Amino acid sequence: IASQFKHELTVEEQYGEPENFLEIEVKNPQTHPAGRNQYTDYEIVCRTNIPVFKLKTSSVRRRYSEFEWFRDRLESETNKVNIPPLPGKVFTNRFAEEVVEQRREGLERFLQIVAGHPLLQQGSRVLVAFIQDPDFNKANYDL
């Protein structure tokens, strides 16, 4: 009996773009030698059709310290959303490949959660800029 109510999916429904999709990848970590100020940054690649995001595809680079600032800013913008933690600070071997890779995975999970949250998409002044703006400047968002 149930089969008479089944709807056969069209090719577009099976393989087309979902109504609202958001793909965020954190990849391609690069460690920059700067003596004692050595740091690693990460590429954030975003593909989406959600209107709040200004670009359908974007790629920017961010440092861990910028992620920390971003997380703090999200927490100060809302008390309605539980902002997930970032991967912890690393004090030894922080430029070792496996450490950088673990951090990359943690940053990617973090961004996927916050960027996919409808309240943050609508209510955050900083979310879209952090993920998409190549000229992002924290000073523009200081309270």
MODELLER restraints for C-alpha pairs under 7 A, 6 or more apart:
rsr = mdl.restraints
at = mdl.atoms
rsr.add(forms.Gaussian(group=physical.xy_distance, feature=features.Distance(at['CA:20:A'], at['CA:49:A']), mean=6.03, stdev=0.5))
rsr.add(forms.Gaussian(group=physical.xy_distance, feature=features.Distance(at['CA:20:A'], at['CA:50:A']), mean=5.65, stdev=0.5))
rsr.add(forms.Gaussian(group=physical.xy_distance, feature=features.Distance(at['CA:21:A'], at['CA:48:A']), mean=5.34, stdev=0.5))
rsr.add(forms.Gaussian(group=physical.xy_distance, feature=features.Distance(at['CA:21:A'], at['CA:49:A']), mean=5.93, stdev=0.5))
rsr.add(forms.Gaussian(group=physical.xy_distance, feature=features.Distance(at['CA:21:A'], at['CA:50:A']), mean=6.62, stdev=0.5))
rsr.add(forms.Gaussian(group=physical.xy_distance, feature=features.Distance(at['CA:22:A'], at['CA:47:A']), mean=5.87, stdev=0.5))
rsr.add(forms.Gaussian(group=physical.xy_distance, feature=features.Distance(at['CA:22:A'], at['CA:48:A']), mean=4.36, stdev=0.5))
rsr.add(forms.Gaussian(group=physical.xy_distance, feature=features.Distance(at['CA:22:A'], at['CA:49:A']), mean=6.94, stdev=0.5))
rsr.add(forms.Gaussian(group=physical.xy_distance, feature=features.Distance(at['CA:23:A'], at['CA:46:A']), mean=5.67, stdev=0.5))
rsr.add(forms.Gaussian(group=physical.xy_distance, feature=features.Distance(at['CA:23:A'], at['CA:47:A']), mean=5.07, stdev=0.5))
rsr.add(forms.Gaussian(group=physical.xy_distance, feature=features.Distance(at['CA:23:A'], at['CA:48:A']), mean=6.18, stdev=0.5))
rsr.add(forms.Gaussian(group=physical.xy_distance, feature=features.Distance(at['CA:24:A'], at['CA:44:A']), mean=6.92, stdev=0.5))
rsr.add(forms.Gaussian(group=physical.xy_distance, feature=features.Distance(at['CA:24:A'], at['CA:45:A']), mean=5.70, stdev=0.5))
rsr.add(forms.Gaussian(group=physical.xy_distance, feature=features.Distance(at['CA:24:A'], at['CA:46:A']), mean=4.65, stdev=0.5))
rsr.add(forms.Gaussian(group=physical.xy_distance, feature=features.Distance(at['CA:24:A'], at['CA:47:A']), mean=6.59, stdev=0.5))
rsr.add(forms.Gaussian(group=physical.xy_distance, feature=features.Distance(at['CA:24:A'], at['CA:112:A']), mean=5.90, stdev=0.5))
rsr.add(forms.Gaussian(group=physical.xy_distance, feature=features.Distance(at['CA:25:A'], at['CA:44:A']), mean=5.74, stdev=0.5))
rsr.add(forms.Gaussian(group=physical.xy_distance, feature=features.Distance(at['CA:25:A'], at['CA:45:A']), mean=5.12, stdev=0.5))
rsr.add(forms.Gaussian(group=physical.xy_distance, feature=features.Distance(at['CA:25:A'], at['CA:46:A']), mean=6.56, stdev=0.5))
rsr.add(forms.Gaussian(group=physical.xy_distance, feature=features.Distance(at['CA:25:A'], at['CA:108:A']), mean=5.90, stdev=0.5))
rsr.add(forms.Gaussian(group=physical.xy_distance, feature=features.Distance(at['CA:26:A'], at['CA:42:A']), mean=6.28, stdev=0.5))
rsr.add(forms.Gaussian(group=physical.xy_distance, feature=features.Distance(at['CA:26:A'], at['CA:43:A']), mean=5.52, stdev=0.5))
rsr.add(forms.Gaussian(group=physical.xy_distance, feature=features.Distance(at['CA:26:A'], at['CA:44:A']), mean=4.66, stdev=0.5))
rsr.add(forms.Gaussian(group=physical.xy_distance, feature=features.Distance(at['CA:26:A'], at['CA:45:A']), mean=6.39, stdev=0.5))
rsr.add(forms.Gaussian(group=physical.xy_distance, feature=features.Distance(at['CA:26:A'], at['CA:104:A']), mean=6.22, stdev=0.5))
rsr.add(forms.Gaussian(group=physical.xy_distance, feature=features.Distance(at['CA:26:A'], at['CA:107:A']), mean=6.83, stdev=0.5))
rsr.add(forms.Gaussian(group=physical.xy_distance, feature=features.Distance(at['CA:26:A'], at['CA:108:A']), mean=4.93, stdev=0.5))
rsr.add(forms.Gaussian(group=physical.xy_distance, feature=features.Distance(at['CA:27:A'], at['CA:42:A']), mean=5.91, stdev=0.5))
rsr.add(forms.Gaussian(group=physical.xy_distance, feature=features.Distance(at['CA:27:A'], at['CA:43:A']), mean=5.20, stdev=0.5))
rsr.add(forms.Gaussian(group=physical.xy_distance, feature=features.Distance(at['CA:27:A'], at['CA:44:A']), mean=6.61, stdev=0.5))
rsr.add(forms.Gaussian(group=physical.xy_distance, feature=features.Distance(at['CA:27:A'], at['CA:104:A']), mean=6.72, stdev=0.5))
rsr.add(forms.Gaussian(group=physical.xy_distance, feature=features.Distance(at['CA:28:A'], at['CA:42:A']), mean=5.97, stdev=0.5))
rsr.add(forms.Gaussian(group=physical.xy_distance, feature=features.Distance(at['CA:28:A'], at['CA:43:A']), mean=5.76, stdev=0.5))
rsr.add(forms.Gaussian(group=physical.xy_distance, feature=features.Distance(at['CA:29:A'], at['CA:40:A']), mean=6.39, stdev=0.5))
rsr.add(forms.Gaussian(group=physical.xy_distance, feature=features.Distance(at['CA:29:A'], at['CA:41:A']), mean=5.61, stdev=0.5))
rsr.add(forms.Gaussian(group=physical.xy_distance, feature=features.Distance(at['CA:29:A'], at['CA:42:A']), mean=4.44, stdev=0.5))
rsr.add(forms.Gaussian(group=physical.xy_distance, feature=features.Distance(at['CA:29:A'], at['CA:43:A']), mean=6.63, stdev=0.5))
rsr.add(forms.Gaussian(group=physical.xy_distance, feature=features.Distance(at['CA:30:A'], at['CA:40:A']), mean=5.28, stdev=0.5))
rsr.add(forms.Gaussian(group=physical.xy_distance, feature=features.Distance(at['CA:30:A'], at['CA:41:A']), mean=5.47, stdev=0.5))
rsr.add(forms.Gaussian(group=physical.xy_distance, feature=features.Distance(at['CA:30:A'], at['CA:42:A']), mean=6.47, stdev=0.5))
rsr.add(forms.Gaussian(group=physical.xy_distance, feature=features.Distance(at['CA:31:A'], at['CA:39:A']), mean=5.54, stdev=0.5))
rsr.add(forms.Gaussian(group=physical.xy_distance, feature=features.Distance(at['CA:31:A'], at['CA:40:A']), mean=3.98, stdev=0.5))
rsr.add(forms.Gaussian(group=physical.xy_distance, feature=features.Distance(at['CA:31:A'], at['CA:41:A']), mean=6.47, stdev=0.5))
rsr.add(forms.Gaussian(group=physical.xy_distance, feature=features.Distance(at['CA:32:A'], at['CA:38:A']), mean=5.64, stdev=0.5))
rsr.add(forms.Gaussian(group=physical.xy_distance, feature=features.Distance(at['CA:32:A'], at['CA:39:A']), mean=5.44, stdev=0.5))
rsr.add(forms.Gaussian(group=physical.xy_distance, feature=features.Distance(at['CA:32:A'], at['CA:40:A']), mean=5.98, stdev=0.5))
rsr.add(forms.Gaussian(group=physical.xy_distance, feature=features.Distance(at['CA:40:A'], at['CA:63:A']), mean=6.24, stdev=0.5))
rsr.add(forms.Gaussian(group=physical.xy_distance, feature=features.Distance(at['CA:41:A'], at['CA:61:A']), mean=6.19, stdev=0.5))
rsr.add(forms.Gaussian(group=physical.xy_distance, feature=features.Distance(at['CA:41:A'], at['CA:62:A']), mean=5.26, stdev=0.5))
rsr.add(forms.Gaussian(group=physical.xy_distance, feature=features.Distance(at['CA:41:A'], at['CA:63:A']), mean=4.25, stdev=0.5))
rsr.add(forms.Gaussian(group=physical.xy_distance, feature=features.Distance(at['CA:41:A'], at['CA:64:A']), mean=6.77, stdev=0.5))
rsr.add(forms.Gaussian(group=physical.xy_distance, feature=features.Distance(at['CA:42:A'], at['CA:61:A']), mean=5.26, stdev=0.5))
rsr.add(forms.Gaussian(group=physical.xy_distance, feature=features.Distance(at['CA:42:A'], at['CA:62:A']), mean=5.43, stdev=0.5))
rsr.add(forms.Gaussian(group=physical.xy_distance, feature=features.Distance(at['CA:42:A'], at['CA:63:A']), mean=6.32, stdev=0.5))
rsr.add(forms.Gaussian(group=physical.xy_distance, feature=features.Distance(at['CA:43:A'], at['CA:59:A']), mean=6.50, stdev=0.5))
rsr.add(forms.Gaussian(group=physical.xy_distance, feature=features.Distance(at['CA:43:A'], at['CA:60:A']), mean=5.58, stdev=0.5))
rsr.add(forms.Gaussian(group=physical.xy_distance, feature=features.Distance(at['CA:43:A'], at['CA:61:A']), mean=4.37, stdev=0.5))
rsr.add(forms.Gaussian(group=physical.xy_distance, feature=features.Distance(at['CA:43:A'], at['CA:62:A']), mean=6.60, stdev=0.5))
rsr.add(forms.Gaussian(group=physical.xy_distance, feature=features.Distance(at['CA:44:A'], at['CA:59:A']), mean=5.48, stdev=0.5))
rsr.add(forms.Gaussian(group=physical.xy_distance, feature=features.Distance(at['CA:44:A'], at['CA:60:A']), mean=5.32, stdev=0.5))
rsr.add(forms.Gaussian(group=physical.xy_distance, feature=features.Distance(at['CA:44:A'], at['CA:61:A']), mean=5.98, stdev=0.5))
rsr.add(forms.Gaussian(group=physical.xy_distance, feature=features.Distance(at['CA:44:A'], at['CA:131:A']), mean=6.66, stdev=0.5))
rsr.add(forms.Gaussian(group=physical.xy_distance, feature=features.Distance(at['CA:45:A'], at['CA:58:A']), mean=5.71, stdev=0.5))
rsr.add(forms.Gaussian(group=physical.xy_distance, feature=features.Distance(at['CA:45:A'], at['CA:59:A']), mean=4.47, stdev=0.5))
rsr.add(forms.Gaussian(group=physical.xy_distance, feature=features.Distance(at['CA:45:A'], at['CA:60:A']), mean=6.81, stdev=0.5))
rsr.add(forms.Gaussian(group=physical.xy_distance, feature=features.Distance(at['CA:46:A'], at['CA:57:A']), mean=5.46, stdev=0.5))
rsr.add(forms.Gaussian(group=physical.xy_distance, feature=features.Distance(at['CA:46:A'], at['CA:58:A']), mean=5.23, stdev=0.5))
rsr.add(forms.Gaussian(group=physical.xy_distance, feature=features.Distance(at['CA:46:A'], at['CA:59:A']), mean=6.44, stdev=0.5))
rsr.add(forms.Gaussian(group=physical.xy_distance, feature=features.Distance(at['CA:47:A'], at['CA:56:A']), mean=5.60, stdev=0.5))
rsr.add(forms.Gaussian(group=physical.xy_distance, feature=features.Distance(at['CA:47:A'], at['CA:57:A']), mean=4.49, stdev=0.5))
rsr.add(forms.Gaussian(group=physical.xy_distance, feature=features.Distance(at['CA:47:A'], at['CA:58:A']), mean=6.76, stdev=0.5))
rsr.add(forms.Gaussian(group=physical.xy_distance, feature=features.Distance(at['CA:48:A'], at['CA:56:A']), mean=5.15, stdev=0.5))
rsr.add(forms.Gaussian(group=physical.xy_distance, feature=features.Distance(at['CA:48:A'], at['CA:57:A']), mean=6.57, stdev=0.5))
rsr.add(forms.Gaussian(group=physical.xy_distance, feature=features.Distance(at['CA:49:A'], at['CA:56:A']), mean=5.78, stdev=0.5))
rsr.add(forms.Gaussian(group=physical.xy_distance, feature=features.Distance(at['CA:52:A'], at['CA:121:A']), mean=6.77, stdev=0.5))
rsr.add(forms.Gaussian(group=physical.xy_distance, feature=features.Distance(at['CA:53:A'], at['CA:128:A']), mean=5.91, stdev=0.5))
rsr.add(forms.Gaussian(group=physical.xy_distance, feature=features.Distance(at['CA:58:A'], at['CA:132:A']), mean=5.65, stdev=0.5))
rsr.add(forms.Gaussian(group=physical.xy_distance, feature=features.Distance(at['CA:59:A'], at['CA:132:A']), mean=6.58, stdev=0.5))
rsr.add(forms.Gaussian(group=physical.xy_distance, feature=features.Distance(at['CA:60:A'], at['CA:132:A']), mean=6.30, stdev=0.5))
rsr.add(forms.Gaussian(group=physical.xy_distance, feature=features.Distance(at['CA:60:A'], at['CA:133:A']), mean=6.92, stdev=0.5))
rsr.add(forms.Gaussian(group=physical.xy_distance, feature=features.Distance(at['CA:60:A'], at['CA:134:A']), mean=5.44, stdev=0.5))
rsr.add(forms.Gaussian(group=physical.xy_distance, feature=features.Distance(at['CA:74:A'], at['CA:124:A']), mean=6.96, stdev=0.5))
rsr.add(forms.Gaussian(group=physical.xy_distance, feature=features.Distance(at['CA:75:A'], at['CA:83:A']), mean=6.42, stdev=0.5))
rsr.add(forms.Gaussian(group=physical.xy_distance, feature=features.Distance(at['CA:77:A'], at['CA:124:A']), mean=6.61, stdev=0.5))
rsr.add(forms.Gaussian(group=physical.xy_distance, feature=features.Distance(at['CA:84:A'], at['CA:110:A']), mean=6.46, stdev=0.5))
rsr.add(forms.Gaussian(group=physical.xy_distance, feature=features.Distance(at['CA:86:A'], at['CA:106:A']), mean=6.62, stdev=0.5))
rsr.add(forms.Gaussian(group=physical.xy_distance, feature=features.Distance(at['CA:86:A'], at['CA:107:A']), mean=6.42, stdev=0.5))
rsr.add(forms.Gaussian(group=physical.xy_distance, feature=features.Distance(at['CA:86:A'], at['CA:110:A']), mean=6.39, stdev=0.5))
rsr.add(forms.Gaussian(group=physical.xy_distance, feature=features.Distance(at['CA:87:A'], at['CA:103:A']), mean=5.91, stdev=0.5))
rsr.add(forms.Gaussian(group=physical.xy_distance, feature=features.Distance(at['CA:87:A'], at['CA:106:A']), mean=5.28, stdev=0.5))
rsr.add(forms.Gaussian(group=physical.xy_distance, feature=features.Distance(at['CA:87:A'], at['CA:107:A']), mean=6.69, stdev=0.5))
rsr.add(forms.Gaussian(group=physical.xy_distance, feature=features.Distance(at['CA:94:A'], at['CA:100:A']), mean=6.70, stdev=0.5))
rsr.add(forms.Gaussian(group=physical.xy_distance, feature=features.Distance(at['CA:114:A'], at['CA:120:A']), mean=6.77, stdev=0.5))
rsr.add(forms.Gaussian(group=physical.xy_distance, feature=features.Distance(at['CA:115:A'], at['CA:121:A']), mean=6.50, stdev=0.5))
rsr.add(forms.Gaussian(group=physical.xy_distance, feature=features.Distance(at['CA:121:A'], at['CA:127:A']), mean=6.91, stdev=0.5))
rsr.add(forms.Gaussian(group=physical.xy_distance, feature=features.Distance(at['CA:126:A'], at['CA:141:A']), mean=6.86, stdev=0.5))
rsr.add(forms.Gaussian(group=physical.xy_distance, feature=features.Distance(at['CA:129:A'], at['CA:136:A']), mean=6.30, stdev=0.5))
rsr.add(forms.Gaussian(group=physical.xy_distance, feature=features.Distance(at['CA:130:A'], at['CA:136:A']), mean=6.39, stdev=0.5))
